[in-house]
Amino acid sequence: MPAPSESIDLGSSVLPVPRLAGGEAGVTERLRAFETDLQAELSLCGRRRDEVQVIVVTKYHTPELAAVLHAAGQRDFGENTLQGLHAKLEADPALASARWHFIGQLQRKKAGQVARLASAIHSIDRPELVDRIDRIELNHAVDAFVQVSLDGQPDRGGVASDELDDLVERVLSSPHLRLEGLMAVAPLGVDADRAFERLQELSLHIQHIAPEARSISAGMSGDWRAAVRHGATHLRIGTAITGKPVSGR
């Protein structure tokens, strides 16, 4: 992985500069409280703690907040833009030792740059992204999750279920990507248990093609319990741990 100071084309987007919401002490307290809740939910489901990875989503938050969480022992973080990912790594060299997961919709023109910085990409939803990543030189393999649509709404990202097998095969053929499994977002207005039950079915289906691709990236602050009940291995948790960002210059 290159040093964060390497020239990166971030485009013209301007990110908000938020202040810490709740203070640094509040962030670590929420991290501990979430860990307690997670262990309790896993116990109810008959699952072990080492079956689930918690990714703290730091989008729109400052690098300082990420650094506080890192110092408290958190090692997996999520960002949904190239700008946000680069800003965290540029601001604090200590954060380079964390695992950074790209969880947002991925633009084809930025796919290669994201692959250079991220340990994992959770939003591979079309072959063109794989093609773009395969054209660059990388010194590390990137864990890849194929994002599948559970409602057929293309604006939220995700490959249609009838195109899933072909995309899984394409990721498997990539020299730079290591297929971990599937990712999905529960559709708006749909019961989360039903949505994640369907995701679990699709996960079992692709294991006939890729037996090692058993991971399921699902569950956010509002629906993570349902995700745990249906086999999620990677939770993408934002405000339940970070609190809400407060915009300000």
Backbone as CSV, one residue per row, in Angstrom:
resi,resn,N_x,N_y,N_z,CA_x,CA_y,CA_z,C_x,C_y,C_z
1,MET,0.846,-1.194,0.000,0.000,0.000,0.000,0.878,1.240,0.000
2,PRO,0.592,2.222,-0.860,1.446,3.399,-0.932,1.264,4.303,0.272
3,ALA,2.229,5.162,0.495,2.077,6.159,1.551,0.937,7.084,1.193
4,PRO,0.168,7.562,2.208,-0.957,8.434,1.927,-0.582,9.713,1.220
5,SER,0.680,10.107,1.273,1.090,11.349,0.640,1.221,11.217,-0.877
6,GLU,1.113,9.959,-1.406,1.168,9.786,-2.855,0.076,10.601,-3.510
7,SER,0.355,11.157,-4.668,-0.617,11.987,-5.363,-1.866,11.203,-5.700
8,ILE,-3.002,11.679,-5.263,-4.284,11.028,-5.483,-5.245,12.044,-6.071
9,ASP,-5.916,11.667,-7.143,-6.902,12.554,-7.762,-8.202,12.448,-6.991
10,LEU,-8.520,13.447,-6.212,-9.708,13.422,-5.370,-10.891,14.114,-6.005
11,GLY,-10.719,14.712,-7.168,-11.836,15.424,-7.783,-12.051,16.763,-7.104
12,SER,-13.201,17.346,-7.347,-13.466,18.690,-6.842,-14.395,18.720,-5.650
13,SER,-14.764,17.531,-5.113,-15.706,17.500,-4.002,-15.079,18.109,-2.756
14,VAL,-15.870,18.812,-1.986,-15.425,19.400,-0.734,-16.172,18.727,0.400
15,LEU,-15.431,18.101,1.305,-16.053,17.413,2.423,-16.310,18.379,3.571
16,PRO,-17.404,18.153,4.338,-17.626,18.966,5.521,-16.550,18.699,6.557
17,VAL,-16.235,19.681,7.357,-15.254,19.510,8.427,-16.011,19.500,9.743
18,PRO,-16.333,18.298,10.270,-17.163,18.221,11.460,-16.355,18.343,12.743
19,ARG,-17.064,18.612,13.815,-16.478,18.586,15.139,-16.889,17.286,15.805
20,LEU,-16.141,16.877,16.839,-16.520,15.679,17.562,-17.872,15.893,18.225
21,ALA,-18.749,14.914,18.072,-20.059,14.961,18.717,-20.023,14.082,19.948
22,GLY,-20.142,14.666,21.125,-20.155,13.879,22.334,-18.810,13.808,23.025
23,GLY,-17.762,14.288,22.381,-16.449,14.305,22.996,-15.733,12.978,22.850
24,GLU,-14.423,13.021,23.003,-13.627,11.817,22.816,-13.987,10.742,23.831
25,ALA,-14.231,11.114,25.070,-14.603,10.123,26.070,-15.899,9.426,25.688
26,GLY,-16.833,10.178,25.140,-18.099,9.599,24.728,-17.934,8.567,23.628
27,VAL,-16.983,8.789,22.740,-16.756,7.848,21.643,-16.270,6.513,22.194
28,THR,-15.311,6.527,23.077,-14.798,5.270,23.621,-15.847,4.569,24.474
29,GLU,-16.666,5.333,25.175,-17.744,4.720,25.961,-18.759,4.034,25.057
30,ARG,-19.086,4.682,23.931,-20.025,4.057,23.003,-19.429,2.795,22.371
31,LEU,-18.120,2.821,22.106,-17.459,1.635,21.576,-17.589,0.473,22.556
32,ARG,-17.338,0.726,23.808,-17.443,-0.332,24.823,-18.884,-0.797,24.984
33,ALA,-19.830,0.143,24.967,-21.241,-0.219,25.118,-21.704,-1.071,23.951
34,PHE,-21.260,-0.723,22.736,-21.651,-1.524,21.582,-21.065,-2.927,21.687
35,GLU,-19.843,-3.029,22.132,-19.218,-4.336,22.292,-20.012,-5.206,23.265
36,THR,-20.482,-4.609,24.347,-21.299,-5.349,25.315,-22.594,-5.822,24.676
37,ASP,-23.261,-4.932,23.937,-24.511,-5.295,23.269,-24.284,-6.390,22.227
38,LEU,-23.193,-6.280,21.490,-22.905,-7.271,20.464,-22.675,-8.650,21.079
39,GLN,-21.911,-8.703,22.138,-21.651,-9.994,22.758,-22.934,-10.618,23.289
40,ALA,-23.830,-9.789,23.806,-25.102,-10.308,24.301,-25.943,-10.867,23.155
41,GLU,-25.989,-10.145,22.028,-26.770,-10.604,20.871,-26.184,-11.887,20.292
42,LEU,-24.872,-11.955,20.204,-24.233,-13.161,19.697,-24.530,-14.359,20.585
43,SER,-24.550,-14.134,21.883,-24.860,-15.217,22.815,-26.273,-15.738,22.592
44,LEU,-27.220,-14.826,22.362,-28.599,-15.228,22.101,-28.706,-16.061,20.828
45,CYS,-27.834,-15.764,19.854,-27.862,-16.463,18.570,-26.990,-17.717,18.558
46,GLY,-26.315,-17.982,19.655,-25.420,-19.134,19.697,-24.179,-18.959,18.846
47,ARG,-23.743,-17.709,18.693,-22.570,-17.424,17.880,-21.422,-16.923,18.746
48,ARG,-20.199,-17.068,18.235,-19.015,-16.632,18.961,-18.616,-15.224,18.548
49,ARG,-17.920,-14.547,19.440,-17.479,-13.184,19.159,-16.496,-13.141,18.001
50,ASP,-15.672,-14.171,17.850,-14.674,-14.127,16.783,-15.269,-14.389,15.398
51,GLU,-16.577,-14.596,15.330,-17.232,-14.771,14.034,-17.613,-13.446,13.389
52,VAL,-17.516,-12.359,14.143,-18.015,-11.073,13.649,-16.950,-9.990,13.794
53,GLN,-16.770,-9.241,12.729,-15.836,-8.109,12.710,-16.644,-6.809,12.701
54,VAL,-16.295,-5.905,13.578,-16.974,-4.616,13.652,-16.140,-3.577,12.900
55,ILE,-16.760,-2.980,11.894,-16.129,-1.906,11.129,-16.771,-0.596,11.587
56,VAL,-15.986,0.280,12.173,-16.516,1.571,12.615,-16.468,2.540,11.442
57,VAL,-17.630,3.041,11.072,-17.744,3.937,9.916,-17.494,5.372,10.379
58,THR,-16.418,5.957,9.874,-15.998,7.289,10.332,-16.279,8.374,9.303
59,LYS,-17.112,8.091,8.307,-17.398,9.110,7.289,-17.965,10.363,7.941
60,TYR,-17.530,11.517,7.442,-17.920,12.847,7.925,-17.379,13.172,9.310
61,HIS,-16.574,12.291,9.877,-15.945,12.572,11.169,-14.473,12.917,10.953
62,THR,-13.883,13.515,11.964,-12.506,13.962,11.874,-11.517,12.804,12.027
63,PRO,-10.306,12.967,11.517,-9.255,11.980,11.787,-8.986,11.826,13.284
64,GLU,-9.192,12.900,14.040,-8.965,12.818,15.485,-9.887,11.798,16.139
65,LEU,-11.131,11.752,15.683,-12.054,10.763,16.247,-11.592,9.355,15.909
66,ALA,-11.170,9.149,14.662,-10.661,7.830,14.283,-9.437,7.461,15.113
67,ALA,-8.575,8.441,15.390,-7.369,8.182,16.164,-7.708,7.783,17.599
68,VAL,-8.728,8.410,18.170,-9.157,8.046,19.529,-9.635,6.599,19.561
69,LEU,-10.429,6.218,18.567,-10.914,4.844,18.501,-9.769,3.863,18.277
70,HIS,-8.818,4.253,17.430,-7.659,3.404,17.172,-6.859,3.194,18.453
71,ALA,-6.673,4.254,19.219,-5.942,4.146,20.481,-6.680,3.266,21.485
72,ALA,-8.003,3.191,21.346,-8.815,2.356,22.243,-8.839,0.895,21.799
73,GLY,-8.183,0.592,20.690,-8.080,-0.787,20.249,-8.851,-1.139,18.994
74,GLN,-9.636,-0.191,18.451,-10.376,-0.463,17.225,-9.416,-0.511,16.043
75,ARG,-9.553,-1.520,15.201,-8.605,-1.679,14.094,-9.256,-1.669,12.715
76,ASP,-10.573,-1.742,12.635,-11.239,-1.749,11.333,-12.141,-0.534,11.210
77,PHE,-11.929,0.231,10.130,-12.670,1.466,9.907,-13.245,1.469,8.502
78,GLY,-14.356,2.185,8.322,-14.993,2.273,7.027,-15.140,3.704,6.559
79,GLU,-14.903,3.914,5.274,-15.136,5.211,4.634,-15.911,4.984,3.345
80,ASN,-16.721,5.976,2.950,-17.542,5.796,1.755,-17.116,6.669,0.584
81,THR,-16.021,7.433,0.741,-15.490,8.216,-0.378,-13.972,8.112,-0.398
82,LEU,-13.408,8.273,-1.580,-11.957,8.324,-1.713,-11.396,9.497,-0.925
83,GLN,-12.089,10.641,-0.973,-11.614,11.824,-0.250,-11.509,11.551,1.250
84,GLY,-12.564,10.932,1.808,-12.557,10.653,3.237,-11.471,9.676,3.629
85,LEU,-11.277,8.651,2.824,-10.240,7.659,3.098,-8.862,8.300,3.060
86,HIS,-8.599,9.065,2.025,-7.291,9.707,1.898,-7.046,10.705,3.026
87,ALA,-8.082,11.449,3.410,-7.915,12.457,4.460,-7.508,11.823,5.786
88,LYS,-8.098,10.677,6.131,-7.745,10.015,7.385,-6.290,9.560,7.364
89,LEU,-5.876,8.951,6.268,-4.513,8.437,6.181,-3.478,9.553,6.112
90,GLU,-3.834,10.648,5.473,-2.918,11.787,5.364,-2.740,12.499,6.700
91,ALA,-3.793,12.541,7.510,-3.774,13.328,8.737,-3.005,12.665,9.871
92,ASP,-3.016,11.340,9.914,-2.416,10.657,11.064,-1.737,9.380,10.591
93,PRO,-0.412,9.349,10.540,0.305,8.153,10.075,-0.026,6.900,10.875
94,ALA,-0.407,7.064,12.147,-0.736,5.897,12.969,-1.943,5.146,12.410
95,LEU,-2.827,5.871,11.730,-4.023,5.239,11.184,-3.709,4.340,9.990
96,ALA,-2.508,4.442,9.449,-2.128,3.572,8.333,-2.027,2.118,8.757
97,SER,-1.880,1.873,10.063,-1.791,0.491,10.544,-3.164,-0.143,10.719
98,ALA,-4.223,0.655,10.581,-5.585,0.125,10.673,-5.962,-0.527,9.346
99,ARG,-7.040,-1.297,9.379,-7.608,-1.850,8.153,-8.739,-0.930,7.706
100,TRP,-8.619,-0.423,6.485,-9.604,0.514,5.961,-10.488,-0.178,4.932
101,HIS,-11.788,-0.111,5.172,-12.786,-0.744,4.324,-13.521,0.341,3.540
102,PHE,-13.527,0.213,2.233,-14.302,1.151,1.425,-15.710,0.586,1.305
103,ILE,-16.715,1.364,1.753,-18.078,0.840,1.846,-19.076,1.608,0.992
104,GLY,-18.631,2.666,0.308,-19.552,3.475,-0.479,-19.643,2.996,-1.922
105,GLN,-20.594,3.577,-2.659,-20.676,3.275,-4.078,-19.385,3.721,-4.760
106,LEU,-18.848,2.855,-5.581,-17.524,3.069,-6.145,-17.627,3.527,-7.595
107,GLN,-17.020,4.668,-7.880,-16.957,5.160,-9.252,-15.838,4.438,-10.008
108,ARG,-16.111,4.107,-11.266,-15.127,3.370,-12.047,-13.800,4.119,-12.128
109,LYS,-13.858,5.441,-12.330,-12.619,6.196,-12.515,-11.777,6.278,-11.246
110,LYS,-12.395,6.011,-10.096,-11.661,6.070,-8.830,-11.365,4.696,-8.250
111,ALA,-11.789,3.640,-8.943,-11.658,2.291,-8.401,-10.204,1.918,-8.138
112,GLY,-9.312,2.253,-9.056,-7.910,1.926,-8.872,-7.286,2.657,-7.700
113,GLN,-7.637,3.930,-7.543,-7.091,4.712,-6.436,-7.594,4.188,-5.089
114,VAL,-8.850,3.805,-5.036,-9.380,3.219,-3.806,-8.662,1.906,-3.497
115,ALA,-8.440,1.083,-4.506,-7.776,-0.206,-4.295,-6.368,-0.027,-3.746
116,ARG,-5.703,1.051,-4.114,-4.346,1.293,-3.610,-4.340,1.624,-2.116
117,LEU,-5.416,2.207,-1.617,-5.451,2.660,-0.226,-6.200,1.715,0.714
118,ALA,-7.182,0.999,0.191,-8.066,0.214,1.051,-7.572,-1.216,1.233
119,SER,-7.883,-1.776,2.394,-7.641,-3.196,2.630,-8.771,-4.040,2.064
120,ALA,-9.966,-3.447,2.014,-11.144,-4.175,1.537,-12.094,-3.213,0.840
121,ILE,-12.769,-3.716,-0.177,-13.812,-2.958,-0.873,-15.100,-3.757,-0.775
122,HIS,-16.144,-3.125,-0.240,-17.405,-3.822,0.012,-18.454,-3.550,-1.057
123,SER,-18.102,-2.879,-2.130,-19.117,-2.415,-3.076,-18.769,-2.723,-4.527
124,ILE,-18.243,-3.907,-4.776,-18.013,-4.347,-6.153,-19.362,-4.803,-6.717
125,ASP,-19.910,-4.031,-7.653,-21.243,-4.371,-8.146,-21.362,-4.420,-9.670
126,ARG,-20.200,-4.334,-10.363,-20.233,-4.459,-11.819,-18.838,-4.803,-12.328
127,PRO,-18.778,-5.518,-13.455,-17.477,-5.971,-13.956,-16.516,-4.839,-14.280
128,GLU,-17.040,-3.673,-14.676,-16.170,-2.564,-15.049,-15.255,-2.137,-13.903
129,LEU,-15.703,-2.279,-12.687,-14.856,-1.933,-11.544,-13.668,-2.886,-11.441
130,VAL,-13.948,-4.157,-11.651,-12.877,-5.155,-11.610,-11.889,-4.906,-12.744
131,ASP,-12.426,-4.598,-13.924,-11.552,-4.309,-15.063,-10.597,-3.163,-14.750
132,ARG,-11.135,-2.129,-14.134,-10.319,-0.948,-13.816,-9.224,-1.294,-12.810
133,ILE,-9.590,-2.051,-11.778,-8.617,-2.420,-10.751,-7.538,-3.328,-11.333
134,ASP,-7.922,-4.193,-12.239,-6.948,-5.119,-12.822,-5.910,-4.419,-13.697
135,ARG,-6.193,-3.181,-14.104,-5.259,-2.474,-14.985,-4.147,-1.741,-14.230
136,ILE,-4.223,-1.706,-12.904,-3.208,-0.997,-12.136,-2.233,-1.986,-11.503
137,GLU,-1.122,-1.471,-11.013,-0.167,-2.285,-10.270,-0.463,-2.156,-8.787
138,LEU,-0.534,-3.268,-8.096,-0.799,-3.277,-6.658,0.236,-4.153,-5.967
139,ASN,0.625,-3.733,-4.747,1.551,-4.547,-3.972,0.851,-5.307,-2.856
140,HIS,-0.489,-5.329,-2.899,-1.250,-6.093,-1.913,-2.551,-6.551,-2.547
141,ALA,-3.063,-7.669,-2.062,-4.376,-8.140,-2.500,-5.449,-7.387,-1.722
142,VAL,-6.544,-7.090,-2.380,-7.644,-6.359,-1.752,-8.809,-7.325,-1.522
143,ASP,-9.268,-7.397,-0.287,-10.450,-8.208,0.005,-11.653,-7.576,-0.685
144,ALA,-12.455,-8.392,-1.342,-13.573,-7.867,-2.120,-14.882,-8.516,-1.707
145,PHE,-15.900,-7.670,-1.566,-17.266,-8.120,-1.333,-18.096,-7.698,-2.537
146,VAL,-18.836,-8.625,-3.094,-19.757,-8.291,-4.168,-21.033,-7.748,-3.533
147,GLN,-21.376,-6.513,-3.900,-22.608,-5.925,-3.377,-23.782,-6.370,-4.233
148,VAL,-24.784,-6.927,-3.583,-25.962,-7.417,-4.282,-27.169,-6.572,-3.895
149,SER,-27.991,-6.259,-4.861,-29.200,-5.487,-4.610,-30.292,-6.414,-4.098
150,LEU,-30.950,-6.007,-3.028,-32.050,-6.794,-2.481,-33.408,-6.223,-2.871
151,ASP,-33.402,-5.107,-3.600,-34.676,-4.489,-3.989,-34.726,-4.065,-5.455
152,GLY,-33.642,-4.283,-6.195,-33.642,-3.928,-7.602,-33.564,-2.446,-7.881
153,GLN,-33.177,-1.649,-6.868,-33.054,-0.202,-7.045,-31.601,0.147,-7.359
154,PRO,-31.277,0.452,-8.611,-29.873,0.661,-8.987,-29.226,1.879,-8.333
155,ASP,-30.021,2.861,-7.920,-29.422,4.058,-7.331,-28.789,3.781,-5.968
156,ARG,-29.122,2.665,-5.352,-28.531,2.318,-4.058,-27.351,1.367,-4.219
157,GLY,-27.028,1.014,-5.453,-25.906,0.123,-5.689,-26.297,-1.339,-5.555
158,GLY,-25.469,-2.199,-6.135,-25.696,-3.629,-6.018,-26.032,-4.279,-7.343
159,VAL,-25.474,-5.455,-7.556,-25.753,-6.219,-8.746,-27.085,-6.951,-8.573
160,ALA,-27.828,-7.094,-9.659,-29.080,-7.849,-9.612,-28.765,-9.318,-9.340
161,SER,-29.669,-9.990,-8.642,-29.397,-11.370,-8.241,-29.204,-12.292,-9.440
162,ASP,-29.869,-11.985,-10.587,-29.703,-12.859,-11.753,-28.384,-12.619,-12.484
163,GLU,-27.633,-11.602,-12.085,-26.318,-11.343,-12.654,-25.197,-11.632,-11.655
164,LEU,-25.582,-12.137,-10.488,-24.619,-12.319,-9.397,-23.546,-13.339,-9.748
165,ASP,-23.933,-14.475,-10.289,-22.964,-15.536,-10.552,-21.858,-15.062,-11.493
166,ASP,-22.240,-14.329,-12.540,-21.246,-13.851,-13.502,-20.258,-12.901,-12.847
167,LEU,-20.756,-12.032,-11.972,-19.856,-11.087,-11.314,-18.938,-11.806,-10.325
168,VAL,-19.469,-12.776,-9.618,-18.630,-13.575,-8.714,-17.493,-14.232,-9.494
169,GLU,-17.813,-14.810,-10.651,-16.784,-15.438,-11.487,-15.740,-14.408,-11.923
170,ARG,-16.187,-13.202,-12.250,-15.237,-12.167,-12.686,-14.291,-11.774,-11.560
171,VAL,-14.818,-11.616,-10.359,-13.957,-11.270,-9.220,-12.964,-12.395,-8.941
172,LEU,-13.419,-13.624,-9.044,-12.527,-14.764,-8.810,-11.357,-14.777,-9.794
173,SER,-11.571,-14.240,-10.982,-10.517,-14.245,-12.000,-9.524,-13.090,-11.852
174,SER,-9.806,-12.161,-10.954,-8.962,-10.981,-10.808,-7.671,-11.312,-10.064
175,PRO,-6.531,-10.837,-10.554,-5.275,-11.057,-9.831,-5.118,-10.171,-8.598
176,HIS,-5.931,-9.124,-8.500,-5.769,-8.164,-7.403,-6.817,-8.314,-6.302
177,LEU,-7.926,-8.978,-6.600,-9.027,-9.062,-5.646,-9.137,-10.467,-5.056
178,ARG,-9.446,-10.512,-3.769,-9.645,-11.777,-3.066,-11.096,-11.798,-2.585
179,LEU,-11.929,-12.622,-3.215,-13.357,-12.614,-2.915,-13.627,-13.107,-1.500
180,GLU,-14.234,-12.235,-0.689,-14.578,-12.579,0.680,-16.021,-13.053,0.809
181,GLY,-16.914,-12.444,0.031,-18.322,-12.810,0.140,-19.217,-11.727,-0.419
182,LEU,-20.381,-11.557,0.201,-21.389,-10.623,-0.288,-21.614,-9.485,0.695
183,MET,-22.058,-8.367,0.135,-22.499,-7.223,0.934,-23.861,-6.788,0.442
184,ALA,-24.688,-6.284,1.358,-25.975,-5.705,0.960,-26.431,-4.704,2.005
185,VAL,-27.299,-3.813,1.549,-27.974,-2.850,2.419,-29.445,-3.233,2.450
186,ALA,-30.027,-3.279,3.631,-31.440,-3.609,3.737,-32.268,-2.534,3.036
187,PRO,-33.189,-2.919,2.150,-34.010,-1.927,1.440,-34.866,-1.108,2.404
188,LEU,-35.112,0.141,2.026,-35.968,1.007,2.833,-37.389,0.440,2.877
189,GLY,-37.965,0.428,4.055,-39.346,-0.010,4.197,-39.545,-1.509,4.211
190,VAL,-38.462,-2.270,4.174,-38.546,-3.732,4.185,-38.018,-4.245,5.519
191,ASP,-38.678,-5.258,6.064,-38.243,-5.851,7.323,-36.801,-6.338,7.194
192,ALA,-35.941,-5.905,8.093,-34.519,-6.231,7.993,-34.271,-7.728,8.108
193,ASP,-35.034,-8.421,8.920,-34.850,-9.869,9.029,-35.114,-10.555,7.696
194,ARG,-36.170,-10.143,7.003,-36.467,-10.725,5.694,-35.361,-10.415,4.695
195,ALA,-34.881,-9.180,4.717,-33.828,-8.794,3.782,-32.554,-9.602,4.011
196,PHE,-32.136,-9.710,5.271,-30.880,-10.397,5.546,-31.022,-11.912,5.450
197,GLU,-32.222,-12.421,5.604,-32.449,-13.839,5.340,-32.194,-14.138,3.860
198,ARG,-32.676,-13.237,2.984,-32.428,-13.387,1.554,-30.938,-13.284,1.242
199,LEU,-30.251,-12.364,1.874,-28.813,-12.226,1.671,-28.084,-13.496,2.085
200,GLN,-28.495,-14.082,3.182,-27.868,-15.323,3.642,-28.095,-16.451,2.632
201,GLU,-29.282,-16.492,2.036,-29.552,-17.493,1.000,-28.630,-17.300,-0.207
202,LEU,-28.443,-16.045,-0.622,-27.553,-15.768,-1.746,-26.103,-16.111,-1.401
203,SER,-25.724,-15.874,-0.153,-24.376,-16.223,0.291,-24.147,-17.731,0.164
204,LEU,-25.097,-18.513,0.598,-24.972,-19.971,0.479,-24.928,-20.388,-0.992
205,HIS,-25.684,-19.677,-1.814,-25.709,-19.996,-3.245,-24.343,-19.800,-3.888
206,ILE,-23.693,-18.662,-3.633,-22.416,-18.409,-4.319,-21.304,-19.310,-3.800
207,GLN,-21.496,-19.915,-2.640,-20.472,-20.818,-2.128,-20.351,-22.081,-2.977
208,HIS,-21.336,-22.346,-3.830,-21.193,-23.442,-4.792,-20.169,-23.077,-5.861
209,ILE,-19.997,-21.773,-6.089,-19.010,-21.286,-7.062,-17.689,-20.984,-6.371
210,ALA,-17.786,-20.360,-5.197,-16.605,-19.908,-4.451,-16.738,-20.390,-3.001
211,PRO,-16.318,-21.604,-2.709,-16.531,-22.177,-1.373,-15.945,-21.372,-0.220
212,GLU,-14.890,-20.612,-0.496,-14.239,-19.846,0.577,-14.902,-18.491,0.823
213,ALA,-15.801,-18.091,-0.052,-16.423,-16.758,0.050,-17.632,-16.826,0.983
214,ARG,-17.365,-16.942,2.265,-18.410,-17.167,3.255,-18.790,-15.917,4.044
215,SER,-18.110,-14.822,3.808,-18.361,-13.621,4.605,-19.607,-12.892,4.126
216,ILE,-20.279,-12.253,5.075,-21.470,-11.456,4.785,-21.301,-10.097,5.448
217,SER,-21.219,-9.046,4.635,-21.128,-7.679,5.135,-22.542,-7.094,5.169
218,ALA,-23.079,-6.950,6.342,-24.463,-6.485,6.481,-24.671,-5.940,7.882
219,GLY,-25.627,-5.034,8.008,-25.961,-4.507,9.315,-25.277,-3.190,9.604
220,MET,-26.114,-2.195,9.897,-25.625,-0.880,10.290,-26.203,-0.545,11.662
221,SER,-26.078,0.693,12.079,-26.463,1.039,13.455,-27.917,0.696,13.768
222,GLY,-28.800,0.801,12.762,-30.209,0.575,13.038,-30.706,-0.836,12.854
223,ASP,-29.901,-1.706,12.215,-30.415,-3.050,11.921,-29.387,-4.155,12.118
224,TRP,-28.337,-3.873,12.876,-27.262,-4.847,13.011,-27.693,-6.116,13.729
225,ARG,-28.653,-6.005,14.640,-29.096,-7.217,15.348,-29.704,-8.226,14.375
226,ALA,-30.521,-7.736,13.439,-31.102,-8.620,12.433,-30.006,-9.244,11.578
227,ALA,-28.995,-8.460,11.246,-27.885,-8.984,10.447,-27.157,-10.106,11.184
228,VAL,-26.932,-9.922,12.468,-26.270,-10.957,13.271,-27.110,-12.234,13.281
229,ARG,-28.415,-12.071,13.377,-29.296,-13.251,13.394,-29.217,-14.056,12.103
230,HIS,-28.781,-13.396,11.022,-28.736,-14.074,9.727,-27.314,-14.189,9.177
231,GLY,-26.379,-14.362,10.084,-25.043,-14.778,9.689,-24.050,-13.711,9.305
232,ALA,-24.351,-12.443,9.545,-23.394,-11.389,9.183,-22.051,-11.626,9.862
233,THR,-20.999,-11.410,9.105,-19.639,-11.534,9.635,-18.938,-10.190,9.736
234,HIS,-19.457,-9.181,9.039,-18.878,-7.840,9.044,-20.006,-6.827,9.237
235,LEU,-19.991,-6.135,10.378,-20.989,-5.113,10.669,-20.397,-3.743,10.370
236,ARG,-21.174,-2.888,9.715,-20.710,-1.539,9.362,-21.441,-0.542,10.271
237,ILE,-20.790,-0.179,11.365,-21.459,0.577,12.422,-20.959,2.019,12.459
238,GLY,-21.882,2.948,12.317,-21.546,4.363,12.357,-21.967,5.026,13.642
239,THR,-23.129,5.704,13.622,-23.513,6.586,14.728,-23.677,5.877,16.069
240,ALA,-23.967,4.592,16.074,-24.088,3.882,17.345,-22.780,3.936,18.134
241,ILE,-21.674,4.116,17.438,-20.368,4.241,18.070,-19.806,5.649,17.962
242,THR,-19.865,6.226,16.780,-19.223,7.526,16.559,-20.055,8.711,17.040
243,GLY,-21.375,8.509,17.173,-22.245,9.645,17.377,-22.459,10.370,16.056
244,LYS,-23.345,11.328,16.053,-23.620,12.084,14.831,-22.582,13.178,14.649
245,PRO,-22.062,13.338,13.423,-21.127,14.444,13.185,-21.837,15.778,13.260
246,VAL,-21.134,16.770,13.758,-21.681,18.129,13.849,-20.909,18.989,12.858
247,SER,-21.572,19.452,11.797,-20.871,20.235,10.771,-20.421,21.567,11.344
248,GLY,-19.308,22.013,10.871,-18.788,23.303,11.313,-17.440,23.557,10.721
249,ARG,-17.127,24.787,10.459,-15.835,25.153,9.884,-14.861,25.538,10.970
